[in-house]
Amino acid sequence: MSTLAYSDTGTGLPVVLLHAFPFDRELWEPQRPALAGAGYRVILPDLPGFGQSPPGPEPLTVDGLADAVADLLTRLGVERAVVGGLSMGGYVALAVARRHPGRLAGLILADTKADPDDEVARRNRDQAIASVRAHGVAPFVQALLPKLLGPQALADPAVVEAVRGIATRQSAPALTATLAALRDRPDATPGLAAVSVPTLVVVGEDDAVTPPSAAEKLAAAIPGAELVRLPGAGHLANREAPEAFTTAVLAFLRRCR
């Protein structure tokens, strides 16, 4: 079990937001003050090896990440929370829903999917691991950014430099261990029909990694799920369309009280 570093802001219904790969909790900075100011307790963990969290046990697994999040809730005395995640964070949130359903007051799934990696994606993960080991973090991040960001964000130096700065400060061992965990993650599809809490699915219209079609499939499989598409945003929708993303989350959270 990994002891996660975290920030804890505000009071009210707890909202746990899980960051994408290869970032840390600072990815959620556009949302943190707005959600806390609206009367929510915003808990932002660094997943194992990222930000200020120590590395997790080897081999790292998505299920193990979900257990670490549940352990953090126990440490904080939080019985139930709205748990959300973007991309990798969404994979972990789905694992929390499967392994710890009683801890959920709601579920937010942003720019993510339930399906496991296919053979092509698994080979790409292996190539990425080899690249990080051979060349380090910065070249890997540089090659990744055009996939993560939509055209509008790629044309905005402030957005590009903000996300590049977060990603390039992460360690190579954290990236390689997590790439392996993502490669080997289980298929979350069989558990979707059992999700019984309010669920929001958010996707950037220009997301090339987990496109709107994947979000539509995800929302259709979860009873009562709401789908919000954000124009002009790519895979990192909370950073590319921060105001629209936050507005969608706040509207959803009112259903979870």
C-alpha positions in Angstrom: 0.0 0.0 0.0 1.4 3.4 -1.0 1.0 6.4 1.3 -0.1 9.2 -1.0 0.8 12.9 -0.8 -2.2 15.1 -1.2 -3.8 18.5 -0.9 -7.0 19.0 1.0 -8.9 22.3 0.4 -12.3 23.5 1.6 -15.1 21.9 3.5 -18.3 20.1 2.5 -18.9 17.0 0.3 -15.5 15.5 -0.4 -14.5 15.4 -4.1 -11.3 13.4 -4.9 -9.8 14.2 -8.3 -7.1 11.8 -9.8 -4.6 13.2 -12.3 -3.7 11.9 -15.7 -0.4 10.4 -16.8 2.3 11.7 -16.6 1.3 14.5 -14.3 0.6 15.1 -10.6 -2.1 16.9 -8.6 -1.2 20.3 -10.0 -3.0 19.3 -13.2 -6.2 20.1 -11.2 -5.2 23.6 -10.1 -7.7 25.3 -12.5 -10.6 23.4 -10.7 -9.4 23.4 -7.1 -10.2 26.9 -5.9 -13.5 27.1 -7.8 -14.8 23.8 -6.3 -13.6 24.7 -2.8 -15.2 28.1 -3.1 -18.5 26.5 -4.1 -18.6 24.5 -0.9 -16.8 21.3 -1.6 -13.8 19.6 0.1 -11.3 19.1 -2.7 -8.8 16.3 -2.2 -6.1 16.0 -4.8 -3.7 13.0 -4.4 -0.4 12.5 -6.1 -0.5 8.9 -7.4 2.4 6.7 -6.4 5.8 8.0 -7.7 4.3 11.3 -9.0 4.6 14.7 -7.4 5.4 14.3 -3.7 4.2 10.7 -3.4 6.8 7.9 -2.9 6.9 5.1 -5.4 4.4 2.4 -4.9 5.0 -1.3 -4.5 6.3 -3.2 -7.6 4.7 -4.3 -9.8 2.4 -1.2 -9.8 -1.2 -2.0 -10.8 -4.3 0.1 -11.5 -6.2 -2.0 -8.8 -3.4 -1.2 -6.4 -3.7 2.5 -7.2 -7.4 2.3 -6.4 -6.7 0.6 -3.1 -4.2 3.4 -2.3 -7.0 6.0 -2.9 -9.4 4.1 -0.7 -6.7 4.0 2.0 -6.2 7.7 1.7 -10.0 8.2 2.3 -9.7 6.1 5.4 -6.7 8.1 6.7 -8.7 11.3 6.2 -11.8 9.9 7.9 -13.9 10.2 4.7 -16.6 7.5 4.4 -17.9 8.5 1.0 -16.7 10.9 -1.7 -17.3 11.9 -5.3 -14.3 10.3 -7.0 -13.2 11.6 -10.4 -10.3 11.1 -12.7 -9.0 12.2 -16.1 -7.4 9.6 -18.4 -5.3 7.4 -16.2 -7.1 8.9 -13.2 -10.3 7.7 -14.8 -9.0 4.2 -15.0 -8.2 4.4 -11.3 -11.7 5.9 -10.5 -13.3 3.0 -12.3 -11.2 0.6 -10.3 -12.4 2.4 -7.1 -16.0 1.9 -8.3 -15.4 -1.8 -8.8 -13.3 -2.6 -5.7 -14.7 0.0 -3.2 -18.2 0.9 -4.3 -19.4 1.8 -0.8 -16.9 4.7 -0.8 -18.5 6.5 -3.7 -21.0 9.3 -3.6 -20.6 10.0 -7.3 -18.2 9.3 -10.2 -16.6 11.6 -12.7 -14.9 10.1 -15.7 -13.0 12.6 -17.9 -11.3 11.7 -21.2 -11.1 8.1 -20.3 -12.5 4.6 -21.3 -13.2 1.3 -19.8 -11.5 -0.9 -22.4 -8.1 -2.4 -21.8 -5.1 -1.8 -24.1 -5.3 -3.8 -27.3 -2.2 -5.4 -28.8 -1.2 -2.3 -30.7 -1.5 -0.1 -27.6 0.4 -2.7 -25.5 3.3 -2.6 -28.0 3.2 1.2 -27.9 3.5 1.1 -24.1 6.5 -1.2 -24.3 8.1 1.2 -26.8 7.4 4.1 -24.5 9.0 2.3 -21.6 12.1 1.7 -23.7 12.2 5.3 -24.8 12.0 6.7 -21.3 14.8 4.3 -20.2 17.0 5.2 -23.1 16.4 8.9 -23.5 14.8 10.2 -20.3 11.6 12.0 -19.5 11.8 15.3 -21.4 12.0 13.8 -25.0 9.1 11.4 -24.1 7.0 14.3 -22.9 7.8 16.4 -26.0 6.6 13.6 -28.3 3.5 13.0 -26.1 2.2 16.6 -26.0 0.8 16.7 -29.6 -1.3 13.7 -28.7 -2.5 15.0 -25.4 -3.5 18.5 -26.5 -6.0 19.6 -29.1 -5.2 22.1 -31.9 -6.4 25.1 -29.9 -4.2 24.3 -26.9 -1.2 23.5 -28.9 -1.4 27.0 -30.3 -1.4 28.5 -26.8 2.1 28.6 -25.4 0.8 29.2 -21.8 -1.1 25.9 -21.9 1.7 24.0 -23.5 4.3 25.2 -21.1 2.1 24.6 -18.1 1.5 21.0 -18.8 5.0 20.4 -20.1 6.4 21.8 -16.8 4.3 19.4 -14.7 5.1 16.3 -16.8 8.9 16.9 -17.2 9.5 17.1 -13.4 8.2 13.5 -12.9 10.8 10.7 -12.5 11.7 8.1 -15.2 11.0 5.2 -12.8 7.5 6.5 -12.1 6.8 6.8 -15.8 8.0 3.3 -16.6 6.3 1.6 -13.7 3.0 3.3 -14.5 3.2 2.6 -18.2 3.5 -1.1 -17.4 0.5 -0.8 -15.0 -1.6 1.0 -17.8 -0.5 -1.7 -20.3 -1.7 -4.5 -18.0 -4.8 -2.9 -16.6 -8.0 -5.0 -16.5 -11.1 -4.5 -18.7 -13.4 -2.3 -16.6 -16.4 -2.8 -19.0 -18.0 -5.8 -17.1 -18.4 -3.6 -14.0 -20.0 -0.6 -15.6 -23.6 -1.8 -15.3 -23.2 -2.2 -11.5 -22.3 1.5 -11.0 -25.2 2.9 -8.9 -24.1 6.4 -8.1 -24.5 9.6 -10.2 -21.9 9.6 -12.9 -20.6 12.3 -15.2 -18.6 11.5 -18.3 -16.7 14.4 -19.8 -14.8 14.4 -23.1 -13.0 17.0 -25.2 -14.4 17.2 -28.7 -10.9 17.1 -30.1 -9.6 14.3 -27.9 -7.5 12.0 -30.1 -6.5 9.6 -27.3 -10.0 8.6 -25.9 -12.3 10.2 -28.5 -15.9 11.2 -28.0 -17.0 7.8 -29.4 -15.3 6.1 -26.4 -17.0 8.5 -24.0 -20.4 7.8 -25.6 -19.8 4.1 -25.2 -18.8 4.6 -21.6 -21.8 6.7 -20.7 -24.2 4.4 -22.4 -23.0 1.4 -20.3 -23.4 3.2 -16.9 -27.0 3.5 -15.7 -28.1 7.2 -15.8 -24.7 8.6 -16.7 -24.6 12.1 -18.0 -22.3 12.9 -21.0 -20.8 16.4 -21.6 -18.7 17.1 -24.7 -16.4 20.2 -24.5 -15.8 22.0 -27.8 -12.3 23.0 -28.6 -10.7 20.7 -26.0 -8.4 17.7 -26.5 -7.4 14.9 -24.1 -6.5 17.3 -21.2 -9.9 18.9 -21.2 -9.7 20.3 -17.7 -6.7 22.4 -18.8 -7.8 23.1 -22.3 -11.3 24.3 -21.5 -11.0 24.9 -17.7 -14.1 27.1 -17.3 -16.4 24.8 -19.2 -15.0 21.8 -17.5 -15.5 23.3 -14.0 -19.0 24.4 -14.9 -19.9 20.9 -15.9 -18.4 19.4 -12.7 -20.2 22.0 -10.5 -23.6 21.3 -12.1 -23.0 17.6 -11.6 -21.9 17.9 -8.0 -25.3 19.4 -7.1 -26.8 16.0 -7.9 -24.5 14.3 -5.5 -25.3 16.1 -2.2 
